[in-house]
Amino acid sequence: MRKIPSTTARVAAAALALTVAATAVPAIPGLSGLPGLSALTTQAAAAEKTIHTLNTKPFKQSGQLYLPLREVAPLLDLQLTYNSSAKTYQLTGITQTAQFKAGSAKATSKSGAVLSLGASVLVKNGVTYVPASLFSKLFSIPITSSGGQDISFSFTSRYLLSSAGDMLFWLNRTQNALYGGRAGTLPSRLGSINLRSPDWLYMDARSVDKDTYVLEISNAHGEPHIFNDRIRVLIHGGKQVYQAGYSYGGPSTVNLLPDALSHKGQIIMNYGHYADLVSPDGTAQETIRFENYGAADEVYSLEAIEDDFFLIREYTLGTLLLVDRSSGVSIPLYLSLHSEESIEMIEQSEWGIGDGLVYMGRTGNQLKFSVRTPYSSADPAVKFYTLL
């Protein structure tokens, strides 16, 4: 029988601690208004000048500086959408909105005021260009050309942006405050995110139904960014109704795959040691405790869930376990889908290399996997595992 070092022993040997953050957050009512926005406006005005190199070169025409709209907007914490029915561009920010059309030299603010831009919005080779006056007049952010593809402006970005359809989200990187709202309207505060040491942040929004959204937030931190936080936030009816998260990092080189989104309409909220299956309104319907099927001191991702089984992956070794939901029996799949040589490499790796298994779906009792051989650059093979 192969002897695999315990999780605790391997982590301790590397002198690195695996920290798990798993705190449920109760429903937080939407807050009216945006406290502190005047302070943010003052800070933006006093921000140091930033020089940014654009991928698309700006140009001057009839004395007006034209900027590539899609590229410049997110630099200023603005989200761009397009209303195909009205053929109108919408810029939505935390404190201001703007609506305008291609070919027009006017823009409408959130208050309904119509402002002259001094030059028309242009579309050239599929790229929409706007006069720099759009940003100075409506958002109080003057932008100048610094030559070539460089522009300069006095503004410090404070938000992480994401969207799902016309639902827009902003996460304040330093205050952890989450805002959201429909395109063309000012966002409201949805709640707060449990983030520690925010550094390399990423946020992705997905729509579950017209009233329900799931935000995936990841944060890589520490030096050299080997610690990771994963947070999932459930938004329903314009409110943050549930939040779950876990942290992992240290000696293992395993990259945990994303958690499955849902099962039969219930959202998966993973805490690393266990996961709740939650209805869209934030009510927990079922809890799956991973320690019943693996190590108690381990962190797990939940990669797939079906009526008869689910798949969890431990961080330290990176191996995928198939758990029978009726019997509770767990099976390490790599023992069936890898060669003896590959099995030995997976088990004896000092830092954890993972088993290279990716679930691709099922046909009846046959589960389909992509299987990558450890330390190999060859394309992964496709193999099948048959449920008994």
Secondary structure, 3 states (H helix, E strand, C coil): CCCCCCHHHHHHHCCCCCCCCCCCCCCECCECCCCCHHHHHHHHHCCCEEEEECCCCCEEECCEEEEEHHHHHHHHCCEEEEECCCCEEEEECCCCEEEECCCCCEEEECCCCEEECCCCCEEECCEEEEECHHHHHHHCCCEEEEECCEEEEECCCCEEEEEECCEEEEEECCCCEEEEEECCCCCEEEEECCCCCCCEEEEEEEEEECCEEEEEEEEEECCCCCEEEEEEEEEECCEEEEEEEEEEECCCCCCCCCCCCEECCEEEEECCCEEEEECCCCCEEEEEEHHHCCCCCCCEEEEEECCCEEEEEECCCCCEEEEECCCCCEEECHHHHCCHHHHHHHHHCCCCCCCCEEEEEEECCEEEEEECCCCCCCCCEEEEEECC
